[in-house]
């Protein structure tokens, strides 16, 4: 037997949860925090472009690339995302190679 559509009314506490979960200020703060972390990770990767680097610097850069890959997983699929993910994967390989040159590769 088919069920009838019904109207559901949230309780006051349930409505508060939904309001908090959709609060633009919280979303904006979360995006700012993610952006700051991605920027910090990008700086760690860029630091390997000049001069000789230690194994610690390559490890930090590799970890930064891997973390940025994880952060990008939340984004919707797009051509730009696919290209960025590919570039980050290539960079992570380069950082692994740098670690291998120091005798500390995975």
N, C-alpha and C positions, 0 to 999 in steps of 0.2 A: 504494500500500500504506500503510495507516495506521501512524503511528508509535506506539510504546508510550510511556506516561508513564514518566518516569525521575526519580530523586531526584538533586538537585544539592546538593552540599556545598560551601560556600564555603571557600576556603583561609583560613589565619589572617590574611593581609594583607587579603584581601577582606572578611572579617568585621570587621576593625578599621575599614575604610572605612565599612561600613554602621553600625557602632556610633557612629562619630564623626558621621555624617550624621544620626543620629536621637537624638543626645545632647540631652536636655531642657535642660540648662544653656545649650548653644549656641543652641538655639531661643529660650529665654527672653531671652537677651542680644540676639539679633537683633530680637525683638519690642520690647524696651525701646528699642533704637536707633531703630527705625521710629517708635515712639510719641513719642520725644523730638523727632524731626525733624518729625513732623506737628504737635506742640505748638508748636515753634519757628515753623513756617510759619503756623500759626493766629494766633500773636501778631503776625506781620508783617501779616497781613490785618486783624486787629482794630485795629491802630494807625491805619488810615485812617479810622476812624469819627469821630474828633474833630478839629476844627480844620483849617486849611488844610494841605495836604500838598504836598511837592515831587514832581517827576517821578520822582526816585529812589525815593521811598517808594511811589509807585504801581507802579513797575516791580518793586520788591522784592515787593510784595503780589501782583501778577499772576504773577510767577515762583513764588511760594509756592503759590498756588492751582493752578497747572499741575503743580507737583511733587506736591502732595497728590493730584491726579487720577491721576498716574502710580503713586503708592504704593498707591492704592485698587484699582488694576487687579488686584492679587494676591488680593484678597478674593473669596470666592464670591458669586455673584449673590444678591441679596436685595432686598426692598422698601426696607429702610433704606439699603442701598448705592446703589440707584437714586436715592433722594431726595437723598442727600448729594452724589452726582456731579452731579445737576442743580443743586443749590445752589452747588456750587463753580464750575460752568460759568457760572452767572449772575454770581457774584462776579468771575470772571475778565473777563467782559464789562465790568462796572462799572470795574474797574481799567484796562482798555484805554481806556475812555471818559475816565477821569481823566488818563491819559497823553495822549490826543488833545487834551484841554483845554490841556495844556502844550505842544502842538505836537509830541509825540514818539510818537504812536500808531503801531502796525504798519501 
